[in-house]
Amino acid sequence: MSALALSVLLSFVSAVAYAGGAIVQEQVAVSCPDGSYMPLRRAGWWAALALNGLGGLLHVVALACGPLSLVQPLGALTIVFALPMAALFVGRRAGAAAWRGAVMATVGLAGLLSLVGSADARSLDSAQRVAVALVTGGAVVALTCAGLAAHRHPAVRSVLLASASGTAFGMSSVFTKTVAVDWSDGIVLGDLPSLAVIGAFATAGVLLSQASYRGGGLAAPLATATVVNPVLAAAVGILMFGETFRHGGTGTVLALGCAAVAAGGLILLTTERLEQDPASAGAGPAPTGRDEEGLTRAGTVPEVPAQARPAHPDSAGAGLPESGPTPAAPADVRVPRGPAYDGTPYVPLCANIYAPLPVLNAHRSRVRS
């Protein structure tokens, strides 16, 4: 097998591993009751980390065997692989809008990455590293705070946290490339701060990606992180590493078009998720006929059997029936509902003012006798 074919095969397997890790992460986020960012006691979370680590390792090996212009676009297939895998293994089927958004994001990202040219290997100086770390760290913190503030809108919260995760992973890749360039001539102890930054960004990316799947589904956060990560790395490469787009001005225009297609796919995925949220979050409890005061209209009270109604305490010998149908209350009469209510409709005195007179007459006759 040639090196080019091996790199293609490893890229496909890497995308499948990334997709599997995302599916497991989403399932852990759904089943975790406390919504923890780091559910250390869940075996599924460790399995997701193992799958993501396998995907990253295979991606690095693929880059070593094949050109960057081929391997990076193939990594975008993670979104396309994740949807059928989720339907096959966990029964989560994606709608037509999710498929369109996923395909648009994948095609746009693949086209964008294929147009980014390579440059001579170079590293960042100390001032650039500090500036990039501070700016990117501030962006990650801002996106995380915005996502936590949008807790009432799970889709928006998920996309914001996934953007923060993709930003953290992208900057981790940038610093990894910088350290790799520095170590081409031997290990440099001065890169220890850069290694710490890599560990911090990688850890933040893992935790934020886990949080992005809670309440946000699978497609939208996965597509967002998959797009933001390489786009940010490519932007830093263009701005600081001297990389350019292929084919001059034409390539730049095509790259902008591909970026617009990828952004449209992300917007479509987010919109599709937003349309699902109001159906579940906006639907209140089913109407029960109760108003704010805990009262039920008489028309909604079920008919109580006659034998279940207690007899009036003064009805004995007064000629009043102890059983029989109870006249229905007027439609505008409210019936109090409470723990001690026996089901008998309540009618105000003004509705039948002469009802107690026979009882009073019977009581007065017994007293006289």
PyMOL commands that set and color helices and strands:
alter all, ss='L'
color gray80, all
select helices_A, chain A and resi 3-31+43-65+68-75+78-89+96-115+126-149+154-185+189-212+219-240+248-281+298-300+306-308+349-351+357-368
alter helices_A, ss='H'
color red, helices_A
select strands_A, chain A and resi 295-297+334-336
alter strands_A, ss='S'
color yellow, strands_A
deselect
rebuild
show_as cartoon
